[in-house]
Amino acid sequence: MKIVILGAGQVGSSVAESLVSEANDITVVDINTAQLRKLQDRLDLRTVTGNAAHPAVLEQAGARDADMILAVTQSDETNMVACKLAATMFNIPTKIARIRSADYLSHPEIFSAENFSVDFSICPEQVMTDYIGKLIEFPEALQVVEFAEGKVSLVAVRAFHGGPLVGKELQFLRTHMPQIDTRVAAIFRQDSPIIPEGNTVIEAGDEVFFIAATENIRGVMRELRRMDKPVKRVMIGGGGNIGRRLATALERKYEVKIIEFSKPGAERLAAELDKTLVLSGDVTDEDLLETENIAEMDVYCALTNDDETNIMSALLAKRMGARKVIALINRGSYVNLVQSGQIDIAISPAQATIGTLLAHVRRGDCVAVHSLRRGAAESLELVVHGDPKSSKVVGRRIEQIDLPKGTTIGAIMRRHARAAPKNSDAEPVYDYQVIIAHHDTIIEAEDHVIVFVVNKRMVAKVEKLFQVDLGFF
């Protein structure tokens, strides 16, 4: 696939790195020559220096025969204009824009074909807000991602000494929880993946990924580790786009405090937020944290724009007694360095956001993609089409499917049409059934299949497996 990426910032660079590794033809456009040179030194891609909203620059980047344009510059306006040019001048089939302004997002008609021709808009700040919100809702989890319109969840937890299943084989899971159906999709032990079998023994310290109907998540978590007390108090360090959005999302359910260094910024936050206590100060100020009772906080989120500040602030909060600390870290090398140490969870915004983009890049009918373990693994929601003759998966039991090495089918969402009333032109109404996949589960056409891939290099083979043969059309 030929893809033009506009913007070589954190999001653009991370997407480029991910897509280059999958043999796509990538061109990156940015006004920052030094940033482009860094990208070109380590990745096999083309770069073009210039304004992404200028037709001549898009022409130079190869827009004439591009399959997709990803406009992820820092400017909403540049991204929208680029998408409009991509549609009217270059007839690019798929146009995706990064949009940060809530004002634009609240008027979706702006993105229609008659206006700015944006096929899909993404807001990384909102993606991050939802991501962190899930971690606060499930404080025991390392990662929580949803599929099938929220009906299925994939959760990563670290198994602790004393957990009911630690030291036991996975086949005992059903014995412990006869009423709840779940599947362990993968286990990472000291950063190495283990494909789970019935006789696999969970050890303390293992990072366990399990999949279940969202309503059953808490029940499964109890089997793998001690349950934390529910979160009541949250402190946010940094009142930027993500900090503000998170405070807005949390303040009706939790006691929230937010610290913003800029006094004018703190005043704006105080005017926008209803129940959040807004403080003006330095997130690394030990006296301020102590005065505001950091030791009583269930979760502390360090969300400033500076990686070093977030790391130091989170470490300080943890040392002073905060129960769980989350740090937002842009540099991938820092994320790997601090994860699993004193900082409970280190989040890379680019890795959390990239799945939203990858869902549109993946071949086949891909509904959702989530990047896992800081980009090392991936989970996809694929819609199955065809029949037993045109598809390699339809009508087959999972044990009969030739899955690539390191790939697990975790769950299936299947819809059933209710009986429509006679003489009615109304749209059919569907009931949805979540099926946890086992070796004898049969896949049917139009199923939504959730696939876990421990090695991203296998994703292309998974996509090919689920594609319909050309003869079907």
Wavefront OBJ file of the C-alpha trace (Angstrom):
o trace
v 0.000 0.000 0.000
v 1.300 3.464 -0.873
v 0.749 5.817 2.062
v 1.588 9.509 2.461
v 2.012 10.597 6.093
v 1.785 14.334 6.777
v 3.614 15.239 9.974
v 6.772 13.691 11.432
v 5.927 14.268 15.098
v 5.393 11.531 17.675
v 2.246 10.135 16.048
v 3.507 10.388 12.464
v 6.904 8.874 13.291
v 5.394 5.969 15.223
v 2.893 5.198 12.468
v 5.655 5.364 9.860
v 7.842 2.980 11.848
v 4.999 0.515 12.264
v 3.923 0.605 8.612
v 7.432 0.458 7.116
v 8.030 -2.804 8.964
v 5.032 -4.246 7.092
v 6.454 -3.583 3.610
v 4.329 -0.526 2.788
v 5.587 2.271 0.516
v 5.777 5.255 2.894
v 6.455 8.940 2.247
v 6.595 11.397 5.169
v 6.077 15.157 4.750
v 7.107 17.778 7.322
v 8.535 21.292 7.469
v 11.248 20.146 9.918
v 14.200 18.927 7.842
v 16.157 17.697 10.881
v 13.243 15.548 12.059
v 12.872 14.039 8.587
v 16.588 13.289 8.404
v 16.381 11.383 11.689
v 13.507 9.298 10.330
v 15.279 8.576 7.059
v 18.466 7.528 8.873
v 16.680 4.676 10.661
v 13.732 3.765 8.413
v 13.369 2.748 4.763
v 11.056 5.532 3.557
v 10.947 8.703 1.460
v 10.753 12.179 2.959
v 9.636 15.513 1.514
v 10.273 18.864 3.190
v 7.446 21.376 2.893
v 4.008 22.533 3.987
v 1.580 19.592 3.963
v -1.287 21.851 2.809
v 0.466 22.935 -0.410
v -0.538 21.109 -3.633
v 3.024 21.140 -5.012
v 4.340 19.440 -1.853
v 1.639 16.755 -2.012
v 2.437 16.225 -5.704
v 6.130 15.803 -4.852
v 5.190 13.293 -2.117
v 3.489 11.058 -4.687
v -0.146 11.897 -3.952
v -1.122 11.112 -7.570
v -0.951 7.365 -7.016
v -1.278 7.137 -3.214
v -3.782 4.743 -1.637
v -4.088 6.655 1.635
v -3.180 9.959 3.233
v -2.652 10.266 7.001
v -2.719 13.947 7.963
v -1.326 14.021 11.514
v 0.423 17.397 11.741
v -0.014 19.563 14.840
v -2.459 21.826 12.973
v -6.103 20.758 12.530
v -6.521 23.265 9.723
v -3.493 21.960 7.808
v -4.779 18.404 8.171
v -8.258 19.293 6.888
v -6.997 21.317 3.928
v -4.627 18.480 2.995
v -7.527 16.012 2.997
v -9.596 18.312 0.798
v -6.717 18.627 -1.687
v -6.199 14.852 -1.563
v -9.844 14.382 -2.602
v -10.283 17.111 -5.214
v -6.844 17.195 -6.867
v -5.437 13.699 -6.356
v -8.467 11.447 -5.845
v -6.840 9.560 -2.949
v -9.296 6.835 -1.786
v -8.756 7.056 1.998
v -8.163 10.284 3.899
v -7.558 10.333 7.671
v -7.016 13.508 9.704
v -5.849 14.163 13.211
v -8.310 16.621 14.783
v -7.663 18.044 18.253
v -10.274 20.784 18.500
v -13.440 19.714 20.305
v -15.273 22.438 18.368
v -14.503 20.750 15.033
v -15.283 17.293 16.406
v -18.689 18.422 17.655
v -19.679 19.353 14.075
v -19.078 16.169 12.050
v -20.686 17.691 8.940
v -17.429 19.644 8.515
v -15.730 16.407 7.478
v -18.256 15.399 4.791
v -17.279 14.897 1.140
v -18.902 18.241 0.245
v -16.735 20.073 2.786
v -13.261 18.877 3.889
v -13.533 15.257 2.632
v -12.141 13.655 5.796
v -13.095 9.967 5.735
v -11.976 9.309 9.301
v -10.984 11.742 12.043
v -8.907 10.752 15.064
v -8.281 12.697 18.250
v -5.203 11.288 20.040
v -6.002 13.273 23.175
v -9.456 11.671 23.431
v -8.001 8.218 22.737
v -5.532 8.774 25.583
v -8.282 10.023 27.900
v -10.378 6.894 27.285
v -7.292 4.680 27.692
v -6.311 6.165 31.059
v -9.954 6.177 32.184
v -10.064 2.383 31.753
v -6.902 1.973 33.824
v -8.517 3.978 36.623
v -11.726 1.952 36.369
v -9.686 -1.282 36.609
v -6.743 -0.318 38.848
v -5.394 -3.885 38.873
v -4.875 -3.895 35.076
v -1.799 -2.999 33.041
v -3.883 -2.485 29.897
v -7.578 -2.629 29.047
v -8.843 -2.536 25.448
v -12.334 -3.087 24.086
v -13.692 -4.810 20.993
v -17.093 -5.493 19.466
v -18.590 -2.134 20.472
v -17.470 -2.602 24.078
v -18.982 -6.057 24.521
v -15.602 -7.850 24.656
v -12.529 -6.750 26.630
v -8.905 -7.813 26.481
v -7.110 -7.149 29.767
v -3.480 -7.499 30.830
v -2.705 -8.134 34.516
v 0.432 -9.107 36.378
v -0.010 -12.329 38.329
v 0.935 -11.894 42.003
v 1.977 -14.310 44.733
v -1.130 -15.664 46.411
v -3.411 -15.452 43.388
v -5.774 -18.459 43.155
v -4.351 -19.533 39.783
v -0.652 -18.825 40.362
v 1.244 -22.119 40.326
v -1.681 -23.951 38.700
v -2.384 -25.055 35.146
v -4.689 -22.965 32.952
v -7.121 -25.855 32.555
v -8.170 -25.264 36.181
v -9.600 -21.889 35.170
v -12.965 -23.463 34.314
v -13.000 -25.346 37.615
v -12.488 -22.094 39.537
v -15.016 -20.157 37.461
v -17.655 -22.531 36.077
v -20.103 -19.655 35.466
v -17.643 -17.420 33.558
v -16.152 -18.271 30.173
v -12.771 -16.703 29.452
v -9.602 -17.421 27.541
v -5.984 -16.566 28.245
v -4.770 -15.204 24.901
v -1.070 -14.938 25.778
v 1.401 -14.864 28.635
v 4.579 -12.799 28.695
v 7.246 -14.076 31.075
v 10.309 -11.856 31.426
v 9.367 -10.187 28.119
v 9.178 -13.507 26.233
v 5.789 -14.632 24.856
v 4.272 -17.983 25.821
v 1.381 -19.367 23.783
v -0.916 -20.784 26.471
v -1.946 -24.443 26.479
v -4.162 -26.249 28.960
v -1.121 -27.439 30.942
v 0.628 -24.037 31.003
v 1.372 -23.006 34.592
v 0.981 -19.339 35.560
v 3.904 -18.005 37.594
v 4.068 -14.961 39.851
v 5.214 -11.970 37.816
v 3.710 -13.211 34.543
v 1.945 -10.629 32.381
v -1.301 -12.407 31.516
v -3.586 -11.287 28.677
v -7.096 -12.658 28.981
v -10.230 -12.024 26.977
v -13.821 -12.197 28.230
v -17.196 -10.546 27.907
v -16.771 -7.072 29.397
v -19.321 -7.815 32.135
v -17.133 -10.722 33.363
v -13.786 -8.901 33.525
v -13.729 -8.321 37.273
v -14.581 -11.941 38.012
v -11.639 -13.183 35.956
v -9.247 -10.660 37.492
v -10.017 -11.967 40.978
v -8.633 -15.351 39.946
v -5.325 -13.924 38.777
v -4.426 -11.404 41.467
v -5.456 -9.529 44.561
v -8.201 -7.013 43.919
v -7.344 -3.430 44.767
v -9.737 -1.175 46.609
v -11.956 0.836 44.234
v -10.482 4.166 43.191
v -11.949 7.211 44.946
v -9.269 9.903 44.752
v -7.310 10.881 41.628
v -4.621 13.543 41.242
v -3.586 14.746 37.776
v -0.235 16.429 37.177
v -0.505 18.701 34.139
v -3.520 20.617 32.828
v -2.870 20.367 29.090
v -5.222 18.819 26.534
v -5.082 15.318 28.025
v -5.125 16.409 31.666
v -8.118 18.686 31.084
v -10.060 16.035 29.162
v -9.315 13.414 31.820
v -10.430 15.682 34.656
v -13.668 16.421 32.771
v -14.300 12.692 32.276
v -13.539 11.727 35.879
v -14.842 14.539 38.063
v -18.407 13.207 38.382
v -17.266 9.756 39.538
v -14.136 10.499 41.589
v -12.595 13.173 43.810
v -10.199 14.870 41.380
v -7.354 17.341 41.895
v -5.323 18.777 39.026
v -2.010 20.669 39.199
v -1.153 23.143 36.428
v 2.140 25.072 36.397
v 0.844 28.075 34.427
v -1.321 30.396 36.517
v -3.405 31.579 33.508
v -3.808 27.927 32.514
v -4.978 27.044 36.021
v -7.512 29.876 35.923
v -8.909 28.615 32.603
v -9.191 25.092 34.025
v -10.998 26.376 37.110
v -13.535 28.112 34.866
v -14.087 24.989 32.696
v -14.229 22.264 35.374
v -17.155 21.869 37.759
v -16.029 19.678 40.658
v -12.261 19.364 40.188
v -9.967 21.181 42.617
v -7.496 23.138 40.448
v -4.066 23.953 41.899
v -1.358 26.185 40.444
v 2.145 24.850 41.056
v 5.012 22.542 40.111
v 4.194 18.818 39.891
v 7.683 18.004 41.240
v 7.221 20.245 44.302
v 7.408 17.856 47.259
v 5.850 20.356 49.665
v 2.872 20.921 47.357
v 2.272 17.194 46.954
v 2.473 16.658 50.700
v 0.122 19.576 51.406
v -2.413 18.120 48.969
v -2.238 14.683 50.647
v -0.566 12.722 47.851
v -0.308 9.750 50.256
v -4.108 9.443 50.235
v -4.382 9.341 46.425
v -5.499 6.081 44.825
v -4.107 7.111 41.437
v -1.638 9.809 40.403
v -1.407 10.603 36.655
v 1.636 12.568 35.446
v 0.425 14.089 32.162
v 2.576 17.159 31.443
v 4.226 17.713 28.043
v 7.693 16.889 29.415
v 8.832 13.252 29.779
v 11.441 13.945 32.462
v 8.976 15.955 34.536
v 6.421 13.146 34.314
v 8.955 10.505 35.350
v 10.252 12.508 38.314
v 6.769 13.553 39.400
v 5.454 9.970 39.252
v 8.473 8.595 41.146
v 8.057 11.275 43.802
v 4.318 10.596 44.155
v 4.966 6.859 44.514
v 7.657 7.397 47.146
v 5.311 9.690 49.073
v 2.570 7.071 49.231
v 0.329 7.281 46.139
v -1.145 3.803 45.605
v -0.768 3.693 41.803
v 1.122 6.055 39.500
v 0.747 6.457 35.734
v 3.224 8.464 33.635
v 2.752 9.747 30.098
v 6.051 9.265 28.240
v 6.632 10.075 24.569
v 10.124 8.626 24.113
v 9.878 4.882 23.536
v 13.262 4.168 25.153
v 12.057 5.839 28.373
v 8.834 3.804 28.393
v 10.730 0.500 28.289
v 13.153 1.762 30.930
v 10.635 2.743 33.611
v 7.794 0.244 32.996
v 7.474 -2.325 35.804
v 9.750 -0.346 38.122
v 8.524 2.170 40.683
v 6.189 3.606 38.053
v 3.220 1.250 37.756
v 2.256 2.088 34.175
v 4.169 4.103 31.574
v 2.029 5.077 28.585
v 3.292 6.037 25.144
v 0.675 8.315 23.509
v 1.784 7.271 20.047
v 1.442 3.545 20.809
v -1.963 4.049 22.419
v -3.146 6.040 19.392
v -1.631 3.981 16.606
v -4.285 1.259 16.741
v -6.940 3.761 15.659
v -4.935 4.414 12.506
v -3.911 0.824 11.861
v -7.544 -0.311 11.680
v -7.806 1.639 8.393
v -4.500 0.331 7.022
v -5.067 -3.356 7.693
v -6.131 -5.438 4.703
v -9.468 -7.202 4.864
v -12.470 -6.025 6.866
v -10.755 -4.807 10.035
v -12.950 -3.061 12.621
v -10.402 -2.364 15.359
v -6.697 -2.730 16.096
v -4.982 -2.346 19.462
v -1.227 -2.111 19.887
v -0.134 -4.143 22.929
v 3.000 -4.290 25.051
v 4.354 -1.036 23.651
v 3.985 -2.160 20.037
v 5.464 -5.670 20.319
v 2.085 -7.430 20.016
v -1.222 -6.597 18.400
v -4.867 -7.559 18.688
v -7.316 -7.208 15.811
v -11.070 -7.413 15.341
v -11.698 -8.898 11.894
v -15.060 -9.455 10.200
v -15.280 -12.812 8.407
v -16.863 -12.893 4.943
v -17.482 -15.547 2.306
v -18.402 -19.214 2.557
v -16.483 -22.475 3.135
v -15.314 -22.439 -0.515
v -14.061 -18.847 -0.689
v -12.774 -18.490 2.892
v -10.063 -20.370 4.781
v -11.891 -19.883 8.098
v -15.676 -19.946 7.509
v -17.303 -23.226 8.533
v -14.143 -24.524 10.185
v -13.403 -25.368 13.797
v -10.600 -23.262 15.253
v -8.394 -26.356 15.595
v -8.711 -26.847 11.800
v -7.501 -23.336 10.938
v -3.832 -22.970 10.008
v -3.101 -19.998 12.258
v 0.341 -18.354 11.917
v 2.770 -19.100 14.752
v 2.046 -17.048 17.865
v -1.557 -16.271 16.865
v -4.570 -16.959 19.062
v -8.282 -16.532 18.331
v -9.653 -15.268 21.635
v -13.327 -14.518 21.121
v -16.107 -14.130 18.576
v -19.030 -11.724 18.487
v -21.939 -13.159 16.529
v -25.146 -11.327 15.729
v -28.602 -12.850 15.332
v -31.455 -10.999 13.629
v -34.663 -10.854 15.610
v -37.860 -11.781 13.808
v -38.962 -8.602 12.012
v -42.655 -7.629 12.271
v -44.716 -8.508 9.205
v -45.328 -5.789 6.589
v -42.681 -3.621 8.175
v -40.011 -1.625 6.369
v -38.082 -1.146 9.597
v -34.397 -2.013 9.744
v -33.713 -5.457 11.274
v -32.833 -5.497 14.971
v -29.960 -7.715 16.082
v -29.043 -9.507 19.286
v -25.332 -9.951 19.926
v -23.699 -13.037 21.403
v -20.149 -13.129 22.800
v -18.502 -16.524 22.277
v -15.173 -17.259 23.957
v -13.179 -19.281 21.445
v -12.219 -22.902 22.152
v -10.654 -25.543 19.909
v -14.037 -26.830 18.682
v -15.697 -23.416 18.105
v -16.899 -23.084 14.499
v -16.525 -19.725 12.768
v -19.484 -18.486 10.729
v -19.749 -15.846 8.014
v -20.076 -12.256 9.345
v -18.604 -13.198 12.746
v -16.404 -10.566 14.386
v -13.274 -12.507 15.351
v -10.813 -11.107 17.918
v -7.287 -12.289 17.127
v -4.211 -11.894 19.358
v -0.793 -11.805 17.619
v 2.258 -11.935 19.912
v 4.657 -11.116 17.071
v 3.684 -8.185 14.853
v 5.591 -9.708 11.917
v 2.809 -12.288 11.671
v 0.034 -9.706 11.150
v 0.279 -9.791 7.333
v -0.208 -13.577 7.372
v -3.240 -13.201 9.660
v -4.758 -10.632 7.299
v -4.223 -12.920 4.323
v -5.787 -15.858 6.181
v -9.010 -13.906 6.824
v -9.312 -12.410 3.336
v -11.864 -13.792 0.903
v -10.531 -15.407 -2.264
v -10.929 -13.152 -5.317
v -13.221 -15.717 -6.925
v -15.852 -14.823 -4.308
v -16.418 -11.485 -6.024
l 1 2 3 4 5 6 7 8 9 10 11 12 13 14 15 16 17 18 19 20 21 22 23 24 25 26 27 28 29 30 31 32 33 34 35 36 37 38 39 40 41 42 43 44 45 46 47 48 49 50 51 52 53 54 55 56 57 58 59 60 61 62 63 64 65 66 67 68 69 70 71 72 73 74 75 76 77 78 79 80 81 82 83 84 85 86 87 88 89 90 91 92 93 94 95 96 97 98 99 100 101 102 103 104 105 106 107 108 109 110 111 112 113 114 115 116 117 118 119 120 121 122 123 124 125 126 127 128 129 130 131 132 133 134 135 136 137 138 139 140 141 142 143 144 145 146 147 148 149 150 151 152 153 154 155 156 157 158 159 160 161 162 163 164 165 166 167 168 169 170 171 172 173 174 175 176 177 178 179 180 181 182 183 184 185 186 187 188 189 190 191 192 193 194 195 196 197 198 199 200 201 202 203 204 205 206 207 208 209 210 211 212 213 214 215 216 217 218 219 220 221 222 223 224 225 226 227 228 229 230 231 232 233 234 235 236 237 238 239 240 241 242 243 244 245 246 247 248 249 250 251 252 253 254 255 256 257 258 259 260 261 262 263 264 265 266 267 268 269 270 271 272 273 274 275 276 277 278 279 280 281 282 283 284 285 286 287 288 289 290 291 292 293 294 295 296 297 298 299 300 301 302 303 304 305 306 307 308 309 310 311 312 313 314 315 316 317 318 319 320 321 322 323 324 325 326 327 328 329 330 331 332 333 334 335 336 337 338 339 340 341 342 343 344 345 346 347 348 349 350 351 352 353 354 355 356 357 358 359 360 361 362 363 364 365 366 367 368 369 370 371 372 373 374 375 376 377 378 379 380 381 382 383 384 385 386 387 388 389 390 391 392 393 394 395 396 397 398 399 400 401 402 403 404 405 406 407 408 409 410 411 412 413 414 415 416 417 418 419 420 421 422 423 424 425 426 427 428 429 430 431 432 433 434 435 436 437 438 439 440 441 442 443 444 445 446 447 448 449 450 451 452 453 454 455 456 457 458 459 460 461 462 463 464 465 466 467 468 469 470 471 472 473
